[in-house]
Every structure is written in structure tokens, then in C-alpha cells.
Amino acid sequence: MRSTTVGDLKEYLEQYDEDANVLIIWQEHWPFESHIRGVLQRSDFEEIDDEDSEMGDGVSPLKKPNDVIIVMGEQIRYGSREAWNAC
């Protein structure tokens, strides 16, 4: 599966009300919804060197300084497994 890009995310969000809450639903088999604590670039908190440029298994994508990271915030409620089917 290809990673989502910033452009993809912008395109996804353009179709929704700009005042709507943005939440993260995670853990498909026991889903929870959480707030987003923040959005930052990997270089804001981590230095990348040659050893870090692969995530270890040779299959995962390279770590890049310009990767955008969405940091999960506080869990607020149970989510619905149907979210995965709707994607």
C-alpha cells in the first residue's frame, strides 16, 4: 500500500466542512476515536542519518525529514469498525 501524501490528504479534506472536527480512528478490531494533538514534520523532532533511513525490514518506506506526522491526542470514545469498510 502506498503512503498518503500531503496532497492526498488536502484532496480528501477539501470535500468536508472546514469547521468540522478532525479525529483519528485507530485499531480496527477494537476501534477508538481520538483527537489530534498536533501535526509536525519529522525534522521537528528527529534527526535522520543513514542508519535511520530504512525502518529495518527493508520493505517499509524510508524515513524522510519532510515526512508529516499526525500525533494522536486524547482518546475520546469507542469508534466503529465500519470506518474501515467505508474507506
Secondary structure, DSSP 8 states (H G I E B T S, - for coil): -----HHHHHHHHHTS-TTS---EEE-TTS-EEEEEEEEEEGGGT----GGGGS-SSSSS----TT-EEEEEEEEEEE--THHHHH-
